[in-house]
Amino acid sequence: MFRVVAAQFVTCLVVAAGAWMIGGDRAAVSSLLGGLACALPNGLFALNLARLGHLSQPRAQGNGSRGAAAHALALLVGEFVKVVLTIGLLALIAWTYKDVVWLALIVAVIAVLFMQAAALAWR
């Protein structure tokens, strides 16, 4: 899962470099911010999943169905927090950064999200 997040950060940097070559500094910053708004919550989610996996290792035999339900709930809550954080970061960018190049930001968001799907499918 950390390889997927690393691939997302690399994709964010590559798209920002392309945006800089095509559209200049404002496009590069917009692209970088949009990519990071998607990659950072995914990184936090991956850290949370790793922490949950590490915490449940010693007690794996005795948990039973309650342990599985707790993990499912933690996964659901973590995914919800990831989506809310991504939307919140994108709203914060739109609200605070007045020189947003929307095309660059949207392309970066799409590229980072596609990289998540591609990295998971490639694995």
BAFI-3210 file (N, C-alpha, C; in Angstrom, 3 decimals, decimal comma, padded with zeros to 6 digits):
// residues 123
n [1|2|3|4|5|6|7|8|9|10|11|12|13|14|15|16|17|18|19|20|21|22|23|24|25|26|27|28|29|30|31|32|33|34|35|36|37|38|39|40|41|42|43|44|45|46|47|48|49|50|51|52|53|54|55|56|57|58|59|60|61|62|63|64|65|66|67|68|69|70|71|72|73|74|75|76|77|78|79|80|81|82|83|84|85|86|87|88|89|90|91|92|93|94|95|96|97|98|99|100|101|102|103|104|105|106|107|108|109|110|111|112|113|114|115|116|117|118|119|120|121|122|123]
n.u [000,813|002,055|003,657|001,830|001,024|003,471|003,809|001,724|002,613|004,888|003,646|002,203|004,295|005,413|003,273|002,986|005,427|005,089|002,895|004,118|005,915|004,125|002,177|003,335|004,316|002,016|000,283|001,802|001,928|-000,803|-001,327|000,382|-000,712|-003,300|-002,709|-001,428|-003,540|-004,986|-003,131|-001,985|-004,126|-004,502|-002,034|-002,118|-004,256|-003,152|-001,120|-002,737|-004,028|-001,805|-001,069|-003,344|-003,178|-000,800|-001,414|-003,315|-002,026|-000,837|-003,140|-004,582|-005,589|-007,598|-009,682|-011,953|-015,249|-015,913|-013,536|-013,166|-015,374|-014,722|-012,433|-013,538|-015,226|-013,325|-011,976|-014,016|-014,580|-012,069|-011,858|-013,968|-013,048|-010,807|-011,950|-013,463|-011,397|-009,935|-011,819|-012,137|-009,520|-009,328|-011,380|-010,289|-008,036|-009,300|-010,511|-008,469|-006,245|-005,949|-005,068|-005,651|-005,186|-007,484|-007,701|-005,173|-005,165|-007,337|-006,496|-004,278|-005,491|-007,068|-005,040|-003,579|-005,534|-006,103|-003,636|-003,674|-005,621|-004,393|-001,956|-002,866|-004,184|-002,080|-000,486]
n.v [-001,193|001,167|001,534|002,261|004,767|006,097|006,026|007,699|010,170|010,560|010,714|013,056|014,938|014,647|015,408|018,038|019,081|018,842|020,570|022,930|023,269|023,607|025,530|027,340|028,936|029,331|027,317|025,079|025,206|025,015|022,476|020,907|021,370|020,307|017,597|016,872|017,226|014,955|012,863|013,091|012,545|009,839|008,774|009,134|007,449|004,985|004,800|004,602|002,150|000,453|000,791|-000,238|-002,897|-003,631|-003,363|-005,357|-007,765|-009,355|-010,246|-011,790|-014,426|-014,717|-012,923|-013,298|-012,927|-010,417|-009,001|-008,939|-007,404|-005,030|-004,297|-003,949|-001,798|000,126|000,353|001,393|003,848|005,041|005,295|007,058|009,333|009,862|010,605|012,863|014,510|014,873|016,267|018,500|019,584|020,252|022,172|024,056|024,817|026,021|028,121|029,614|029,951|032,122|032,253|029,955|027,567|025,975|023,841|022,602|021,809|019,994|018,072|017,064|015,955|013,946|012,409|011,502|010,012|008,082|006,840|005,535|003,538|002,232|001,344|-000,411|-002,280|-003,193|-004,496]
n.w [000,000|000,590|-001,602|-003,540|-002,602|-002,746|-005,514|-006,191|-005,155|-006,763|-009,248|-008,839|-008,700|-011,274|-012,948|-012,076|-012,934|-015,694|-015,981|-015,266|-017,394|-019,491|-018,656|-016,886|-013,738|-012,059|-012,946|-012,307|-009,490|-008,896|-009,922|-008,340|-005,771|-006,136|-006,679|-004,288|-002,532|-002,946|-002,642|-000,051|001,905|001,183|001,900|004,690|005,248|004,514|006,431|008,713|008,214|008,308|010,955|012,237|011,387|012,581|015,300|015,663|015,307|017,551|018,842|017,089|017,008|018,985|018,487|016,743|015,357|016,304|016,156|013,386|012,651|013,911|012,484|009,945|010,441|011,172|008,751|007,120|008,425|008,197|005,399|004,946|006,347|004,791|002,311|003,098|004,015|001,641|000,042|001,691|001,623|-001,097|-001,224|000,517|-000,946|-003,162|-001,868|-000,659|-002,394|-004,791|-007,424|-008,898|-011,399|-012,938|-014,759|-014,625|-011,939|-011,864|-013,725|-012,370|-010,071|-011,253|-012,459|-010,217|-008,872|-010,841|-010,863|-008,442|-008,902|-011,083|-009,986|-008,042|-009,654|-011,188|-009,430]
ca.u [000,000|002,920|004,122|000,771|001,112|004,698|003,517|000,872|003,437|005,707|002,731|001,926|005,463|005,562|002,217|003,313|006,512|004,472|002,086|005,042|006,432|003,055|001,420|004,066|004,370|000,676|-000,229|002,564|001,481|-002,164|-001,215|000,990|-001,686|-004,366|-002,195|-001,189|-004,835|-005,418|-002,103|-001,780|-005,106|-004,228|-000,892|-002,589|-005,081|-002,234|-000,504|-003,747|-004,194|-000,619|-001,172|-004,376|-002,643|000,234|-002,039|-004,125|-001,200|-000,710|-004,419|-005,302|-006,267|-008,722|-010,644|-013,173|-016,067|-015,872|-012,338|-013,416|-016,305|-013,981|-011,574|-014,404|-015,657|-012,159|-011,745|-015,076|-014,358|-010,853|-012,180|-014,800|-012,168|-009,963|-012,749|-013,779|-010,151|-009,629|-012,757|-011,797|-008,287|-009,644|-012,137|-009,337|-007,242|-010,157|-010,851|-007,318|-005,305|-006,766|-004,536|-005,778|-005,409|-008,374|-007,383|-003,994|-005,565|-008,200|-005,668|-003,459|-006,373|-007,420|-003,838|-003,244|-006,550|-005,875|-002,439|-004,083|-006,259|-003,428|-000,991|-003,545|-004,458|-000,805|000,062]
ca.v [000,000|002,341|001,721|002,994|006,165|006,646|006,248|008,888|011,356|010,717|011,192|014,455|015,732|014,598|016,235|019,432|019,483|019,040|021,786|024,065|023,452|024,046|026,694|028,255|028,754|029,192|025,985|024,092|025,256|024,475|021,039|020,319|021,416|019,348|016,252|016,638|017,124|013,554|011,924|013,166|011,718|008,429|008,409|009,012|006,240|003,843|004,729|004,112|000,719|-000,226|000,828|-001,202|-004,232|-003,885|-003,505|-006,572|-008,958|-010,259|-010,771|-012,255|-015,708|-014,672|-011,861|-013,835|-012,072|-009,034|-008,393|-008,674|-006,281|-003,821|-003,926|-003,444|-000,459|001,005|000,582|002,282|005,179|005,580|005,700|008,261|010,443|010,153|011,342|014,185|015,284|015,252|017,328|019,683|020,192|020,886|023,388|025,009|025,352|026,931|029,284|030,424|030,225|032,863|032,112|028,555|027,179|024,852|022,699|021,935|021,170|018,859|017,043|016,444|015,128|012,764|011,583|010,852|008,991|006,987|006,116|004,622|002,381|001,522|000,671|-001,551|-003,281|-003,726|-005,332]
ca.w [000,000|000,585|-002,987|-004,233|-002,153|-003,342|-006,934|-006,278|-004,957|-007,961|-010,286|-008,518|-009,097|-012,735|-013,534|-011,769|-013,842|-017,010|-015,921|-015,256|-018,754|-020,390|-018,218|-016,022|-012,285|-011,470|-013,293|-011,547|-008,097|-008,873|-010,142|-007,152|-004,687|-006,428|-006,495|-002,865|-001,857|-003,060|-002,198|001,401|002,636|000,919|002,731|006,068|005,307|004,491|007,766|009,641|007,965|008,818|012,421|012,633|011,161|013,591|016,612|015,762|015,126|018,705|019,296|015,905|017,183|019,893|018,199|016,171|014,500|016,793|015,598|011,964|012,579|014,297|011,363|008,876|010,845|011,083|007,323|006,643|008,998|007,583|004,026|005,053|006,731|003,635|001,325|003,659|004,035|000,259|-000,348|002,480|001,108|-002,380|-000,915|001,095|-002,064|-003,936|-001,056|-000,258|-003,476|-005,758|-008,781|-009,283|-012,793|-012,669|-015,615|-014,064|-010,687|-012,170|-014,361|-011,320|-009,248|-012,046|-012,637|-008,951|-008,608|-011,788|-010,448|-007,372|-009,531|-011,919|-009,129|-007,419|-010,686|-011,670|-008,363]
c.u [000,861|003,528|003,100|000,843|002,366|004,492|002,625|001,686|004,340|004,854|002,412|003,074|005,641|004,517|002,487|004,446|005,975|003,627|002,970|005,581|005,365|002,460|002,125|003,906|003,007|000,089|000,494|002,120|000,077|-002,145|-000,648|000,004|-002,814|-003,918|-001,968|-002,488|-005,403|-004,401|-001,910|-002,830|-004,913|-003,042|-001,281|-003,442|-004,201|-001,526|-001,478|-003,977|-002,999|-000,641|-002,202|-003,885|-001,608|-000,379|-002,780|-003,297|-001,141|-002,022|-005,217|-006,075|-007,535|-009,808|-011,963|-013,918|-016,103|-014,654|-012,509|-014,361|-015,608|-013,073|-012,385|-014,874|-014,505|-011,833|-012,766|-014,880|-013,122|-011,089|-013,031|-013,951|-011,274|-010,720|-013,067|-012,542|-009,756|-010,531|-012,447|-010,533|-008,532|-010,445|-011,228|-008,458|-008,060|-010,431|-009,657|-006,381|-006,080|-006,296|-004,615|-005,963|-006,188|-008,064|-006,195|-004,353|-006,387|-007,413|-004,820|-004,300|-006,714|-006,214|-003,484|-004,262|-006,429|-004,646|-002,766|-004,708|-005,276|-002,418|-001,618|-003,825|-003,166|-000,206|-000,465]
c.v [001,263|002,583|002,501|004,471|006,818|006,925|007,472|010,170|011,609|011,246|012,667|015,352|015,773|015,482|017,711|019,940|019,713|020,302|023,024|024,334|024,008|025,384|027,648|027,955|028,539|027,819|024,904|024,056|024,673|022,966|020,339|020,286|020,410|017,915|015,911|016,525|015,712|012,591|011,940|012,376|010,224|007,937|008,238|007,761|004,988|003,689|004,180|002,613|-000,076|-000,281|-000,177|-002,634|-004,603|-004,117|-004,829|-007,843|-009,857|-010,916|-011,402|-013,547|-015,588|-013,670|-012,375|-012,831|-010,633|-008,303|-008,054|-007,494|-004,973|-003,352|-003,369|-002,033|000,536|001,333|001,568|003,703|005,827|006,050|006,969|009,481|010,844|010,987|012,745|015,069|015,739|016,393|018,616|020,374|020,879|022,175|024,462|025,634|026,364|028,222|030,186|030,805|030,841|032,699|030,675|028,448|025,874|023,630|021,915|021,195|019,913|017,733|016,324|015,526|013,831|011,841|010,832|009,751|007,815|006,180|005,150|003,362|001,557|000,750|-000,536|-002,661|-003,960|-004,708|-006,718]
c.w [000,000|-000,796|-003,797|-003,873|-002,728|-004,821|-007,118|-006,095|-006,169|-009,106|-010,076|-008,971|-010,610|-013,409|-013,261|-012,663|-015,248|-017,055|-015,919|-016,656|-019,691|-019,963|-017,281|-014,543|-011,653|-011,743|-012,498|-010,086|-007,971|-009,019|-008,909|-005,977|-004,906|-006,232|-005,028|-002,077|-001,947|-002,472|-000,680|002,194|002,392|001,739|004,192|006,251|005,319|005,835|008,801|009,454|008,488|010,338|012,911|012,464|012,201|014,971|016,752|015,631|016,364|019,118|018,173|016,159|018,019|019,554|017,651|015,325|014,990|016,259|014,128|011,797|012,940|013,173|010,199|009,192|010,754|009,630|006,759|007,152|008,380|006,156|004,018|005,392|005,558|002,600|001,825|003,670|002,628|-000,201|000,415|001,990|-000,233|-002,173|-000,333|000,007|-002,848|-003,180|-000,810|-001,399|-004,632|-007,204|-009,281|-010,796|-012,709|-013,514|-015,067|-012,774|-010,966|-012,826|-013,314|-010,438|-009,988|-012,197|-011,355|-008,627|-009,570|-011,399|-009,316|-007,976|-010,346|-011,068|-008,439|-008,427|-011,158|-010,678|-008,519]
res [m|f|r|v|v|a|a|q|f|v|t|c|l|v|v|a|a|g|a|w|m|i|g|g|d|r|a|a|v|s|s|l|l|g|g|l|a|c|a|l|p|n|g|l|f|a|l|n|l|a|r|l|g|h|l|s|q|p|r|a|q|g|n|g|s|r|g|a|a|a|h|a|l|a|l|l|v|g|e|f|v|k|v|v|l|t|i|g|l|l|a|l|i|a|w|t|y|k|d|v|v|w|l|a|l|i|v|a|v|i|a|v|l|f|m|q|a|a|a|l|a|w|r]
***
